[in-house]
């Protein structure tokens, strides 16, 4: 994320990365608020998006680990776990989790 973005511009950029269904959901939420997107509201929406993306990532990781286990690919399993643990630690260090 660039520091030069204003919160509204950054939020719009994040929303554009979502699927059409999720974009509609976010836009409906913003319209319901019937107010400008202030920094606090922006932070709340970012938090919701971050938690949702983390949940999807964990689900994908579980599937990948299950597949590696079914294929009895111990090296792939270990590699996936190392990457996941490193990502989790990085996100904790940056206080994103």
DSSP file (Angstrom, degrees, kcal/mol; ACC not computed):
  #  RESIDUE AA STRUCTURE BP1 BP2  ACC     N-H-->O    O-->H-N    N-H-->O    O-->H-N    TCO  KAPPA ALPHA  PHI   PSI    X-CA   Y-CA   Z-CA
    1    1 A X              0   0    0      0, 0.0     2,-0.3     0, 0.0     9,-0.0   0.000 360.0 360.0 360.0 136.6    0.0    0.0    0.0
    2    2 A X    >   -     0   0    0      1,-0.1     3,-0.9     2,-0.0     8,-0.1  -0.665 360.0-144.0 -87.6 139.7    1.3    3.4   -0.8
    3    3 A X  T 3  S+     0   0    0     -2,-0.3    -1,-0.1     1,-0.2     0, 0.0   0.733  97.7  68.1 -71.0 -21.5    1.4    6.1    1.8
    4    4 A X  T 3  S+     0   0    0      2,-0.0    -1,-0.2    -3,-0.0     2,-0.2   0.641  78.9  99.4 -76.1 -13.5    0.5    8.7   -0.8
    5    5 A X  S <  S-     0   0    0     -3,-0.9     2,-0.2     4,-0.1     3,-0.0  -0.488  73.4-132.1 -69.1 139.5   -3.0    7.2   -1.2
    6    6 A X     >  -     0   0    0     -2,-0.2     4,-2.6     1,-0.1     5,-0.3  -0.590  32.4-104.7 -80.3 159.4   -5.8    9.0    0.6
    7    7 A X  H  > S+     0   0    0      1,-0.2     4,-2.6    -2,-0.2     5,-0.2   0.878 120.3  50.6 -57.9 -40.9   -8.0    6.5    2.5
    8    8 A X  H  > S+     0   0    0      2,-0.2     4,-2.2     1,-0.2    -1,-0.2   0.899 111.9  47.2 -64.2 -40.2  -10.8    6.8    0.0
    9    9 A X  H  > S+     0   0    0     -3,-0.2     4,-2.3     2,-0.2    -2,-0.2   0.903 113.4  48.3 -67.1 -41.4   -8.5    6.1   -3.0
   10   10 A X  H  X S+     0   0    0     -4,-2.6     4,-2.5     2,-0.2    -2,-0.2   0.917 110.8  50.7 -65.9 -42.8   -6.9    3.2   -1.2
   11   11 A X  H  X S+     0   0    0     -4,-2.6     4,-2.7    -5,-0.3    -2,-0.2   0.929 110.1  50.1 -59.7 -45.1  -10.2    1.7   -0.3
   12   12 A X  H  X S+     0   0    0     -4,-2.2     4,-2.1     1,-0.2    -1,-0.2   0.904 110.1  50.5 -60.8 -41.3  -11.4    2.0   -3.9
   13   13 A X  H  X S+     0   0    0     -4,-2.3     4,-0.6     1,-0.2    -1,-0.2   0.903 111.9  47.5 -63.9 -40.8   -8.2    0.3   -5.1
   14   14 A X  H >< S+     0   0    0     -4,-2.5     3,-1.1     1,-0.2     4,-0.3   0.908 110.4  51.8 -66.1 -41.8   -8.7   -2.6   -2.6
   15   15 A X  H >< S+     0   0    0     -4,-2.7     3,-1.9     1,-0.3    -1,-0.2   0.880 101.7  60.8 -63.5 -37.9  -12.4   -3.0   -3.6
   16   16 A X  H 3< S+     0   0    0     -4,-2.1    -1,-0.3     1,-0.3    -2,-0.2   0.706  96.9  61.0 -64.2 -18.6  -11.5   -3.2   -7.2
   17   17 A X  T << S+     0   0    0     -3,-1.1    -1,-0.3    -4,-0.6    -2,-0.2   0.572  91.4  90.3 -83.0  -8.8   -9.4   -6.3   -6.4
   18   18 A X  S <  S-     0   0    0     -3,-1.9     2,-0.0    -4,-0.3    -3,-0.0  -0.345  88.7 -93.5 -83.5 165.0  -12.5   -8.2   -5.2
   19   19 A X     >  -     0   0    0      1,-0.1     4,-2.6    -2,-0.1     5,-0.2  -0.312  42.7-104.2 -68.4 163.0  -14.9  -10.3   -7.1
   20   20 A X  H  > S+     0   0    0      1,-0.2     4,-2.2     2,-0.2     5,-0.2   0.887 121.5  52.6 -59.2 -40.2  -18.0   -8.6   -8.5
   21   21 A X  H  > S+     0   0    0      1,-0.2     4,-1.8     2,-0.2    -1,-0.2   0.921 111.8  44.5 -62.3 -44.8  -20.2  -10.1   -5.8
   22   22 A X  H  > S+     0   0    0      2,-0.2     4,-2.5     1,-0.2    -2,-0.2   0.868 110.1  55.5 -70.3 -36.0  -17.9   -8.9   -3.0
   23   23 A X  H  X S+     0   0    0     -4,-2.6     4,-2.8     1,-0.2     5,-0.2   0.924 107.6  50.1 -60.0 -43.2  -17.6   -5.5   -4.6
   24   24 A X  H  X S+     0   0    0     -4,-2.2     4,-2.4     1,-0.2    -2,-0.2   0.902 109.9  50.8 -62.3 -40.8  -21.4   -5.2   -4.6
   25   25 A X  H  X S+     0   0    0     -4,-1.8     4,-1.9     2,-0.2    -2,-0.2   0.931 112.6  45.4 -61.7 -46.6  -21.5   -6.2   -1.0
   26   26 A X  H  X S+     0   0    0     -4,-2.5     4,-2.3     2,-0.2    -2,-0.2   0.928 113.3  49.6 -64.6 -45.3  -18.9   -3.6    0.0
   27   27 A X  H  X S+     0   0    0     -4,-2.8     4,-2.6     1,-0.2    -1,-0.2   0.891 109.0  52.7 -62.1 -38.9  -20.5   -0.8   -2.0
   28   28 A X  H  X S+     0   0    0     -4,-2.4     4,-2.2    -5,-0.2    -1,-0.2   0.897 109.1  50.3 -63.1 -39.4  -23.9   -1.6   -0.5
   29   29 A X  H  X S+     0   0    0     -4,-1.9     4,-1.3     2,-0.2    -2,-0.2   0.899 110.9  48.3 -64.7 -41.1  -22.4   -1.3    3.0
   30   30 A X  H  X>S+     0   0    0     -4,-2.3     4,-0.9     1,-0.2     5,-0.6   0.913 112.0  49.3 -66.1 -42.1  -20.8    2.1    2.1
   31   31 A X  H ><5S+     0   0    0     -4,-2.6     3,-0.6     1,-0.2    -2,-0.2   0.875 105.7  57.3 -65.6 -37.0  -24.1    3.3    0.7
   32   32 A X  H 3<5S+     0   0    0     -4,-2.2    -1,-0.2     1,-0.2    -2,-0.2   0.859 100.8  57.8 -60.8 -34.4  -26.0    2.2    3.8
   33   33 A X  H 3<5S-     0   0    0     -4,-1.3    -1,-0.2    -3,-0.2    -2,-0.2   0.808  88.9-159.0 -67.0 -28.4  -23.8    4.4    5.9
   34   34 A X  T <<5 +     0   0    0     -4,-0.9     2,-0.3    -3,-0.6    -3,-0.1   0.862  55.2  97.2  51.9  40.6  -24.8    7.4    3.8
   35   35 A X  S   <S-     0   0    0     -5,-0.6    -1,-0.2     3,-0.0    -2,-0.1  -0.960  83.7 -82.5-149.6 163.9  -21.7    9.2    4.9
   36   36 A X        -     0   0    0     -2,-0.3     2,-1.2     1,-0.1     5,-0.1  -0.336  51.8-103.2 -66.2 153.4  -18.3   10.0    3.6
   37   37 A X        -     0   0    0      4,-0.1   -29,-0.1     3,-0.1    -1,-0.1  -0.680  47.4-171.6 -83.0  97.5  -15.7    7.3    4.2
   38   38 A X     >  -     0   0    0     -2,-1.2     4,-2.7     1,-0.1     5,-0.2  -0.312  38.8 -96.6 -84.5 174.1  -13.7    8.6    7.1
   39   39 A X  H  > S+     0   0    0      1,-0.2     4,-2.4     2,-0.2     5,-0.1   0.861 122.9  51.2 -61.4 -37.5  -10.4    7.1    8.4
   40   40 A X  H  > S+     0   0    0      2,-0.2     4,-2.0     1,-0.2    -1,-0.2   0.934 112.6  44.8 -66.6 -45.3  -12.2    5.1   11.1
   41   41 A X  H  > S+     0   0    0      2,-0.2     4,-2.6     1,-0.2     5,-0.2   0.907 112.4  53.2 -64.4 -41.4  -14.7    3.6    8.7
   42   42 A X  H  X S+     0   0    0     -4,-2.7     4,-2.6     1,-0.2    -2,-0.2   0.923 108.3  49.8 -57.7 -45.8  -11.9    2.9    6.2
   43   43 A X  H  X S+     0   0    0     -4,-2.4     4,-2.2     1,-0.2    -1,-0.2   0.882 109.9  51.5 -62.2 -38.7  -10.0    1.0    8.9
   44   44 A X  H  X S+     0   0    0     -4,-2.0     4,-2.2     2,-0.2    -2,-0.2   0.931 111.1  46.5 -64.6 -45.5  -13.0   -1.0    9.8
   45   45 A X  H  X S+     0   0    0     -4,-2.6     4,-2.6     1,-0.2    -2,-0.2   0.909 112.0  51.1 -64.3 -40.9  -13.6   -2.0    6.2
   46   46 A X  H  X S+     0   0    0     -4,-2.6     4,-2.8     1,-0.2    -1,-0.2   0.897 108.7  52.2 -62.0 -39.1   -9.9   -2.9    5.8
   47   47 A X  H  X S+     0   0    0     -4,-2.2     4,-2.6     2,-0.2    -1,-0.2   0.917 109.9  48.2 -63.1 -43.2  -10.1   -5.0    8.9
   48   48 A X  H  X S+     0   0    0     -4,-2.2     4,-2.3     2,-0.2    -2,-0.2   0.930 113.8  46.9 -62.3 -45.3  -13.1   -6.9    7.5
   49   49 A X  H  X S+     0   0    0     -4,-2.6     4,-2.7     2,-0.2    -2,-0.2   0.910 112.2  50.4 -63.0 -42.2  -11.4   -7.5    4.2
   50   50 A X  H  X S+     0   0    0     -4,-2.8     4,-2.5     2,-0.2    -2,-0.2   0.922 111.5  47.2 -63.3 -45.1   -8.2   -8.6    5.9
   51   51 A X  H  X S+     0   0    0     -4,-2.6     4,-2.3     2,-0.2    -1,-0.2   0.902 113.0  49.7 -63.9 -39.7  -10.0  -11.1    8.1
   52   52 A X  H  X S+     0   0    0     -4,-2.3     4,-2.2    -5,-0.2    -2,-0.2   0.935 111.9  46.9 -64.7 -45.9  -11.9  -12.4    5.1
   53   53 A X  H  X S+     0   0    0     -4,-2.7     4,-2.5     1,-0.2    -2,-0.2   0.894 111.5  51.9 -63.2 -39.3   -8.8  -12.8    3.0
   54   54 A X  H  X S+     0   0    0     -4,-2.5     4,-2.5     2,-0.2    -1,-0.2   0.917 108.5  51.2 -63.2 -42.3   -6.9  -14.5    5.9
   55   55 A X  H  X S+     0   0    0     -4,-2.3     4,-2.2     1,-0.2    -2,-0.2   0.914 111.3  47.5 -60.5 -43.9   -9.8  -17.0    6.3
   56   56 A X  H  X S+     0   0    0     -4,-2.2     4,-2.5     2,-0.2    -1,-0.2   0.902 110.8  51.9 -63.9 -40.9   -9.7  -17.8    2.6
   57   57 A X  H  X S+     0   0    0     -4,-2.5     4,-2.5     2,-0.2    -2,-0.2   0.915 109.5  49.2 -62.3 -43.4   -5.9  -18.3    2.7
   58   58 A X  H  X S+     0   0    0     -4,-2.5     4,-2.5     2,-0.2    -1,-0.2   0.909 110.8  50.3 -64.0 -41.6   -6.2  -20.7    5.7
   59   59 A X  H  X S+     0   0    0     -4,-2.2     4,-1.9     2,-0.2    -2,-0.2   0.928 112.0  47.4 -62.0 -44.3   -8.9  -22.7    3.8
   60   60 A X  H  X S+     0   0    0     -4,-2.5     4,-2.5     1,-0.2    -2,-0.2   0.893 111.1  51.9 -62.3 -40.0   -6.7  -22.9    0.7
   61   61 A X  H  X S+     0   0    0     -4,-2.5     4,-2.8     1,-0.2     5,-0.2   0.909 106.9  52.5 -64.9 -41.8   -3.7  -23.9    2.9
   62   62 A X  H  X S+     0   0    0     -4,-2.5     4,-2.4     1,-0.2    -1,-0.2   0.913 110.8  48.1 -59.7 -42.4   -5.7  -26.7    4.5
   63   63 A X  H  X S+     0   0    0     -4,-1.9     4,-2.5     2,-0.2    -2,-0.2   0.925 112.1  48.6 -64.0 -44.2   -6.7  -28.0    1.1
   64   64 A X  H  X S+     0   0    0     -4,-2.5     4,-2.4     1,-0.2    -2,-0.2   0.906 113.0  47.6 -63.7 -41.4   -3.1  -27.9   -0.1
   65   65 A X  H  X S+     0   0    0     -4,-2.8     4,-2.4     2,-0.2    -1,-0.2   0.903 111.3  50.8 -65.6 -41.0   -1.8  -29.6    3.0
   66   66 A X  H  X S+     0   0    0     -4,-2.4     4,-2.5    -5,-0.2    -2,-0.2   0.910 111.1  48.9 -62.6 -41.8   -4.5  -32.3    2.7
   67   67 A X  H  X S+     0   0    0     -4,-2.5     4,-2.4     2,-0.2    -2,-0.2   0.923 111.1  49.2 -64.3 -44.8   -3.5  -32.9   -1.0
   68   68 A X  H  <>S+     0   0    0     -4,-2.4     5,-2.8     1,-0.2     4,-0.3   0.891 112.3  49.3 -61.8 -38.5    0.2  -33.1   -0.1
   69   69 A X  H ><5S+     0   0    0     -4,-2.4     3,-1.0     3,-0.2    -2,-0.2   0.914 110.6  49.2 -66.6 -42.6   -0.7  -35.6    2.6
   70   70 A X  H 3<5S+     0   0    0     -4,-2.5    -2,-0.2     1,-0.3    -1,-0.2   0.863 112.8  47.6 -64.5 -35.3   -2.8  -37.7    0.3
   71   71 A X  T 3<5S-     0   0    0     -4,-2.4    -1,-0.3    -5,-0.2    -2,-0.2   0.496 109.9-128.3 -81.2  -3.4    0.0  -37.7   -2.3
   72   72 A X  T < 5 +     0   0    0     -3,-1.0     2,-1.1    -4,-0.3    -3,-0.2   0.869  54.5 154.2  54.8  40.5    2.4  -38.6    0.5
   73   73 A X     >< +     0   0    0     -5,-2.8     4,-2.3     1,-0.2    -1,-0.2  -0.750  16.0 175.0-100.2  86.5    4.6  -35.8   -0.5
   74   74 A X  H  > S+     0   0    0     -2,-1.1     4,-2.6     1,-0.2     5,-0.2   0.865  76.4  53.4 -62.9 -38.6    6.4  -35.0    2.7
   75   75 A X  H  > S+     0   0    0      2,-0.2     4,-2.5     1,-0.2    -1,-0.2   0.923 110.3  46.8 -64.8 -43.7    8.7  -32.4    1.2
   76   76 A X  H  > S+     0   0    0      2,-0.2     4,-2.6     1,-0.2    -2,-0.2   0.910 112.0  52.0 -63.2 -41.7    5.8  -30.4   -0.3
   77   77 A X  H  X S+     0   0    0     -4,-2.3     4,-2.3     1,-0.2    -2,-0.2   0.932 111.7  45.7 -59.1 -47.9    3.9  -30.7    3.1
   78   78 A X  H  X S+     0   0    0     -4,-2.6     4,-2.7     2,-0.2    -2,-0.2   0.897 112.3  51.4 -63.9 -41.3    6.9  -29.3    5.0
   79   79 A X  H  X S+     0   0    0     -4,-2.5     4,-2.4     2,-0.2    -2,-0.2   0.919 110.5  48.6 -62.3 -44.7    7.5  -26.5    2.4
   80   80 A X  H  X S+     0   0    0     -4,-2.6     4,-2.4     1,-0.2    -2,-0.2   0.918 112.5  48.5 -61.4 -43.5    3.8  -25.5    2.7
   81   81 A X  H  X S+     0   0    0     -4,-2.3     4,-2.9     2,-0.2     5,-0.2   0.913 110.4  50.6 -65.0 -43.0    4.0  -25.4    6.5
   82   82 A X  H  X S+     0   0    0     -4,-2.7     4,-2.3     1,-0.2    -1,-0.2   0.931 112.8  46.7 -60.2 -45.4    7.2  -23.4    6.5
   83   83 A X  H  X S+     0   0    0     -4,-2.4     4,-2.4     2,-0.2    -2,-0.2   0.904 113.9  47.5 -63.2 -42.2    5.7  -20.8    4.2
   84   84 A X  H  X S+     0   0    0     -4,-2.4     4,-2.9     2,-0.2    -2,-0.2   0.924 112.1  48.7 -66.4 -44.7    2.5  -20.6    6.1
   85   85 A X  H  X S+     0   0    0     -4,-2.9     4,-2.5     2,-0.2    -2,-0.2   0.907 112.5  49.4 -62.1 -41.8    4.3  -20.3    9.5
   86   86 A X  H  X S+     0   0    0     -4,-2.3     4,-2.4    -5,-0.2    -2,-0.2   0.922 112.7  46.9 -64.0 -43.9    6.5  -17.6    8.1
   87   87 A X  H  X S+     0   0    0     -4,-2.4     4,-2.6     2,-0.2    -2,-0.2   0.927 112.1  50.5 -62.7 -45.2    3.6  -15.7    6.6
   88   88 A X  H  X S+     0   0    0     -4,-2.9     4,-2.2     1,-0.2    -2,-0.2   0.918 111.9  47.5 -59.4 -44.6    1.6  -16.0    9.9
   89   89 A X  H  X S+     0   0    0     -4,-2.5     4,-2.7     2,-0.2    -1,-0.2   0.904 111.4  50.7 -64.7 -41.8    4.6  -14.7   11.9
   90   90 A X  H  X S+     0   0    0     -4,-2.4     4,-1.9     1,-0.2    -2,-0.2   0.914 111.1  48.2 -61.1 -44.1    5.1  -11.8    9.5
   91   91 A X  H  <>S+     0   0    0     -4,-2.6     5,-3.4     2,-0.2     6,-0.8   0.879 112.6  48.6 -67.2 -37.0    1.5  -10.8    9.8
   92   92 A X  H ><5S+     0   0    0     -4,-2.2     3,-1.5     3,-0.2    -2,-0.2   0.914 109.6  52.8 -66.2 -42.2    1.6  -11.0   13.6
   93   93 A X  H 3<5S+     0   0    0     -4,-2.7    -2,-0.2     1,-0.3    -1,-0.2   0.852 111.7  45.6 -61.3 -35.0    4.8   -8.9   13.6
   94   94 A X  T 3<5S-     0   0    0     -4,-1.9    -1,-0.3    -5,-0.2    -2,-0.2   0.342 115.4-119.2 -89.6   6.7    3.0   -6.3   11.5
   95   95 A X  T < 5S+     0   0    0     -3,-1.5    -3,-0.2    -5,-0.1    -2,-0.1   0.864  75.7 129.9  57.8  40.2    0.0   -6.5   13.8
   96   96 A X      <       0   0    0     -5,-3.4    -4,-0.2    -6,-0.1    -1,-0.1   0.532 360.0 360.0 -96.3 -10.3   -2.2   -7.6   10.9
   97   97 A X              0   0    0     -6,-0.8    -5,-0.2    -9,-0.1    -1,-0.1   0.309 360.0 360.0-123.4 360.0   -3.6  -10.6   12.9
